[in-house]
Amino acid sequence: MSNRYDVLIIGGGPAGLTAGLYTARARLTTLLIESYTVPSQAVITDLIENYPGIPSGISGFELMDRFKKQAEQFGLESIAEDVTAIEKDSDGWKVAAGDTVYEALSIIIATGARAKELGVPGETKFRGKGVSYCAVCDGALFKDKEIVVVGGGDTAVEEALFLTKFAKKVTLIHRRDSLRATKILQERTLANEKMEFVWNSRVTEILGEGMVSGVKVVDVKTLQTSEIPYKGVFIFVGLVPNTDFLKGVVELDESGYIITDEEMRSSQQGIFACGDCRNKLLRQVITACGDGATAAFSAQKYVEELKGV
């Protein structure tokens, strides 16, 4: 494996793998670096049923595995490491990952986003001891137990439905009086006999001794507080972009998302961004794929101009 490439892609989710497929097919030497500590949101999604061409649905892990195998057929190289630094080089960029520094004429950032924390007492203390941000990872640990899901968007509702396969009861706590999820997901959730709802409420503390034993909840209208016993707390209240290592490298918005134009160009010449890590309206697998294809084509044009092709 060489340490010098035409294109270096950071991130192994749908955006990064699509970008890798396109650059590899364009016969650009391409290395994809995927994190081994922060998995793609797609990989840990139990069921993806709105990806065109797969009407019966597919697990996120299987879909990403198909993406990767297809890209590798065209010569994409990949490693599992965490990128720690990016620096400008004379004719390109240097990327530090693990104990190695890689050189590339262009970079495509596709690092995605991770689950946002509630930021309440007990959350950090009980992480891995009843507090989770991944239903696919930890759902089976709560077989026949009563658990709570915090959130009201698509992810929260999808994960709550998945958790009903294991749990005795799943209570969804939402700060509004109705769900924000897609209508079909709302219908499935409201019709599920294992689901209960606590509306107009937010979790203010996670309780327990050694393991989670319940949550403290406040009604946002009456301000009345109550304690509810549960064995597990699954938190799905939004995303935080995986862009901490990019501060000072490219321009980020106030939430940490990478600012790009419609051609996926960042504020730095030769660096492109795609998928959930960039400032955008909709974060779905299919939009990540579109971003990845556009970023790859933009990177291809940039590299070819550098080489005088």
C-alpha positions as CSV (number, residue, x, y, z in Angstrom):
1,M,0.0,0.0,0.0
2,S,1.3,3.4,-1.0
3,N,1.2,6.4,1.2
4,R,0.5,8.8,-1.6
5,Y,-2.9,9.0,-3.4
6,D,-4.9,11.1,-5.8
7,V,-7.9,11.1,-3.4
8,L,-8.1,10.4,0.3
9,I,-11.6,9.8,1.7
10,I,-12.3,10.1,5.4
11,G,-15.4,8.2,6.4
12,G,-16.8,4.8,5.5
13,G,-20.6,5.5,5.4
14,P,-22.8,5.8,2.3
15,A,-21.3,9.2,1.3
16,G,-17.7,8.1,1.6
17,L,-18.2,4.7,-0.1
18,T,-20.2,6.3,-3.0
19,A,-17.4,8.8,-3.4
20,G,-14.9,5.9,-3.4
21,L,-16.8,4.0,-6.0
22,Y,-16.8,7.1,-8.3
23,T,-13.2,8.1,-7.9
24,A,-12.0,4.5,-8.2
25,R,-14.0,4.1,-11.4
26,A,-12.4,7.3,-12.7
27,R,-9.0,5.5,-12.2
28,L,-7.9,7.9,-9.5
29,T,-5.8,6.2,-6.8
30,T,-8.1,6.3,-3.8
31,L,-7.7,5.4,-0.1
32,L,-10.7,5.4,2.2
33,I,-10.0,5.7,5.9
34,E,-13.0,4.6,8.1
35,S,-13.1,5.1,11.9
36,Y,-12.9,2.0,14.0
37,T,-14.3,3.9,17.1
38,V,-17.2,5.8,15.6
39,P,-19.5,3.7,13.3
40,S,-21.6,5.1,10.5
41,Q,-25.2,5.8,11.4
42,A,-26.2,3.7,8.5
43,V,-24.3,0.6,9.7
44,I,-26.1,0.6,13.0
45,T,-29.6,1.1,11.5
46,D,-31.7,-2.1,11.8
47,L,-33.9,-1.6,8.8
48,I,-33.6,0.8,5.8
49,E,-36.8,0.6,3.8
50,N,-36.8,3.9,1.9
51,Y,-33.7,3.2,-0.3
52,P,-34.9,2.9,-3.9
53,G,-34.8,-0.5,-5.5
54,I,-35.0,-2.5,-2.3
55,P,-38.8,-2.5,-1.6
56,S,-38.5,-5.2,1.1
57,G,-36.0,-3.2,3.1
58,I,-32.4,-4.1,4.1
59,S,-30.3,-3.8,7.2
60,G,-27.8,-0.9,7.2
61,F,-24.9,-3.2,7.8
62,E,-25.8,-5.3,4.8
63,L,-26.3,-2.3,2.5
64,M,-23.0,-0.7,3.5
65,D,-21.3,-4.1,3.0
66,R,-22.6,-4.1,-0.6
67,F,-21.4,-0.5,-1.1
68,K,-18.0,-1.4,0.0
69,K,-17.6,-4.6,-2.0
70,Q,-18.8,-2.8,-5.2
71,A,-16.3,0.0,-4.7
72,E,-13.4,-2.4,-4.0
73,Q,-14.1,-4.1,-7.3
74,F,-12.9,-1.0,-9.0
75,G,-9.8,-0.7,-6.9
76,L,-10.7,1.3,-3.8
77,E,-8.3,0.7,-0.9
78,S,-9.5,1.0,2.7
79,I,-8.2,1.0,6.2
80,A,-9.7,1.3,9.7
81,E,-8.0,4.2,11.6
82,D,-9.0,7.4,13.3
83,V,-7.7,10.6,11.5
84,T,-6.1,13.0,14.0
85,A,-4.8,15.8,11.8
86,I,-4.9,17.3,8.3
87,E,-2.1,19.7,7.1
88,K,-1.5,21.5,3.9
89,D,1.4,20.2,1.8
90,S,3.2,21.8,-1.1
91,D,1.0,20.2,-3.8
92,G,-1.7,18.6,-1.7
93,W,-2.5,17.5,1.8
94,K,-1.1,15.4,4.6
95,V,-3.4,13.3,6.7
96,A,-2.3,11.6,10.0
97,A,-4.1,8.4,10.8
98,G,-2.8,6.0,13.5
99,D,1.0,5.9,13.2
100,T,1.1,6.8,9.5
101,V,1.0,10.0,7.5
102,Y,-0.7,9.8,4.1
103,E,-0.4,12.3,1.2
104,A,-3.1,13.1,-1.2
105,L,-3.8,15.7,-3.9
106,S,-7.4,16.0,-2.7
107,I,-9.5,15.0,0.3
108,I,-13.1,14.1,0.6
109,I,-14.5,14.4,4.1
110,A,-17.5,12.1,4.8
111,T,-17.2,11.6,8.6
112,G,-20.9,11.7,9.2
113,A,-22.4,12.5,12.6
114,R,-23.0,10.8,16.0
115,A,-25.8,10.7,18.5
116,K,-26.3,13.9,20.5
117,E,-26.2,13.6,24.3
118,L,-29.0,14.9,26.6
119,G,-26.4,16.5,29.0
120,V,-28.3,15.5,32.1
121,P,-27.0,14.2,35.4
122,G,-26.4,10.4,35.4
123,E,-26.1,10.2,31.6
124,T,-22.3,9.8,31.5
125,K,-22.2,7.8,34.8
126,F,-24.6,5.1,33.4
127,R,-23.3,5.0,29.8
128,G,-23.0,1.2,29.1
129,K,-24.8,0.5,32.3
130,G,-28.3,1.1,31.0
131,V,-27.8,4.2,28.9
132,S,-27.4,3.6,25.2
133,Y,-27.5,5.5,21.9
134,C,-27.8,2.4,19.7
135,A,-30.8,0.1,19.7
136,V,-29.2,-2.4,17.3
137,C,-26.1,-2.7,19.5
138,D,-27.8,-3.0,22.9
139,G,-31.5,-3.9,22.3
140,A,-31.0,-7.6,23.0
141,L,-29.6,-6.8,26.5
142,F,-33.1,-5.6,27.6
143,K,-35.2,-8.6,26.8
144,D,-38.5,-8.6,28.7
145,K,-37.5,-5.4,30.5
146,E,-39.2,-2.0,30.6
147,I,-37.2,0.7,28.9
148,V,-37.5,4.3,27.8
149,V,-36.7,6.1,24.5
150,V,-36.0,9.8,24.5
151,G,-36.9,11.7,21.3
152,G,-39.6,12.1,18.7
153,G,-38.0,12.2,15.3
154,D,-37.5,9.5,12.7
155,T,-34.5,7.9,14.4
156,A,-36.2,7.8,17.8
157,V,-39.3,6.2,16.5
158,E,-37.5,3.7,14.3
159,E,-35.3,2.6,17.2
160,A,-38.3,2.4,19.5
161,L,-40.1,0.1,17.1
162,F,-37.0,-2.1,16.9
163,L,-36.7,-2.2,20.7
164,T,-40.3,-3.6,21.0
165,K,-38.8,-6.9,19.6
166,F,-37.0,-7.3,22.9
167,A,-38.5,-5.2,25.6
168,K,-41.6,-5.8,27.6
169,K,-42.6,-2.2,27.3
170,V,-41.1,0.8,25.5
171,T,-42.1,4.3,26.7
172,L,-41.3,7.1,24.4
173,I,-40.7,10.5,26.1
174,H,-41.1,13.5,23.9
175,R,-41.0,17.2,24.8
176,R,-43.9,18.0,22.4
177,D,-47.5,16.7,22.2
178,S,-47.0,14.9,18.9
179,L,-44.2,13.0,17.1
180,R,-42.1,14.7,14.4
181,A,-41.4,11.4,12.6
182,T,-42.6,10.4,9.1
183,K,-46.4,9.7,9.2
184,I,-46.0,6.0,8.4
185,L,-43.6,5.6,11.3
186,Q,-46.0,7.5,13.6
187,E,-48.9,5.1,12.5
188,R,-46.8,2.0,13.3
189,T,-45.7,3.3,16.6
190,L,-49.1,4.5,17.8
191,A,-50.6,1.1,16.8
192,N,-47.9,-1.0,18.6
193,E,-49.3,-2.5,21.8
194,K,-45.9,-2.4,23.5
195,M,-45.5,1.3,23.1
196,E,-46.5,4.0,25.6
197,F,-46.0,7.7,25.5
198,V,-45.1,10.5,27.9
199,W,-45.9,13.8,26.1
200,N,-44.8,17.4,26.7
201,S,-42.0,16.1,28.9
202,R,-38.2,16.0,29.1
203,V,-35.8,13.9,31.1
204,T,-33.9,15.9,33.7
205,E,-31.9,13.1,35.4
206,I,-31.1,9.4,34.9
207,L,-31.3,7.6,38.2
208,G,-29.7,4.4,39.6
209,E,-27.0,2.8,41.7
210,G,-24.5,0.8,39.6
211,M,-27.1,0.4,36.9
212,V,-30.0,2.5,35.6
213,S,-33.2,2.2,37.7
214,G,-35.3,5.0,36.3
215,V,-35.6,8.6,35.0
216,K,-36.7,11.9,36.5
217,V,-39.1,13.7,34.1
218,V,-40.5,17.2,34.1
219,D,-43.7,18.3,32.4
220,V,-42.7,21.3,30.2
221,K,-46.2,22.9,30.7
222,T,-47.0,22.3,34.3
223,L,-43.3,22.0,35.5
224,Q,-44.4,19.1,37.7
225,T,-41.7,16.5,38.2
226,S,-42.0,12.7,38.5
227,E,-39.8,9.7,38.8
228,I,-40.5,6.7,36.5
229,P,-38.7,3.2,37.0
230,Y,-37.0,1.8,33.9
231,K,-34.1,-0.5,33.3
232,G,-32.7,1.2,30.2
233,V,-32.6,4.6,28.6
234,F,-32.1,4.9,24.8
235,I,-31.4,8.5,23.7
236,F,-32.1,9.8,20.2
237,V,-32.3,13.6,20.3
238,G,-30.4,14.6,17.3
239,L,-26.9,14.4,15.8
240,V,-23.5,16.0,16.3
241,P,-21.1,16.1,13.3
242,N,-17.8,14.2,13.6
243,T,-15.8,17.3,12.7
244,D,-13.8,18.1,15.9
245,F,-10.5,17.4,14.1
246,L,-11.3,19.9,11.4
247,K,-11.4,23.1,13.5
248,G,-9.1,25.5,11.8
249,V,-8.8,23.4,8.7
250,V,-12.1,24.2,6.9
251,E,-15.0,26.5,7.7
252,L,-17.7,25.1,10.0
253,D,-21.1,26.5,11.0
254,E,-22.1,27.2,14.6
255,S,-23.1,23.6,15.0
256,G,-19.9,22.2,13.7
257,Y,-21.1,21.1,10.2
258,I,-18.9,21.7,7.2
259,I,-20.0,24.6,5.0
260,T,-19.9,23.6,1.3
261,D,-21.2,24.9,-2.0
262,E,-23.5,22.8,-4.3
263,E,-20.4,21.1,-5.8
264,M,-19.3,19.9,-2.3
265,R,-16.3,22.3,-2.2
266,S,-15.3,23.4,1.3
267,S,-13.5,26.7,2.1
268,Q,-10.2,25.0,1.4
269,Q,-9.1,24.3,-2.2
270,G,-8.8,20.6,-2.7
271,I,-11.0,19.6,0.2
272,F,-14.5,18.4,-0.4
273,A,-17.2,17.3,2.0
274,C,-20.3,15.1,1.7
275,G,-23.0,13.4,3.7
276,D,-24.2,14.1,7.2
277,C,-21.1,16.0,8.3
278,R,-21.9,19.0,6.0
279,N,-24.5,21.7,6.4
280,K,-27.6,20.5,4.6
281,L,-31.4,20.1,4.8
282,L,-31.9,16.3,4.7
283,R,-29.7,13.6,6.2
284,Q,-30.6,10.2,4.6
285,V,-28.7,7.4,3.0
286,I,-29.8,8.5,-0.5
287,T,-28.9,12.1,0.0
288,A,-25.5,11.0,1.3
289,C,-25.0,9.0,-1.9
290,G,-25.8,12.0,-4.1
291,D,-23.4,14.1,-2.1
292,G,-20.7,11.4,-2.4
293,A,-21.0,11.2,-6.2
294,T,-20.9,15.0,-6.5
295,A,-17.9,15.3,-4.2
296,A,-16.1,12.6,-6.2
297,F,-16.7,14.3,-9.5
298,S,-15.5,17.6,-8.1
299,A,-12.4,16.0,-6.7
300,Q,-11.8,14.3,-10.1
301,K,-11.9,17.6,-11.9
302,Y,-9.6,19.2,-9.4
303,V,-7.0,16.4,-9.5
304,E,-7.1,16.3,-13.3
305,E,-6.5,20.0,-13.4
306,L,-3.5,19.7,-11.1
307,K,-2.1,17.0,-13.3
308,G,-2.7,18.9,-16.4
309,V,-5.0,16.2,-17.9
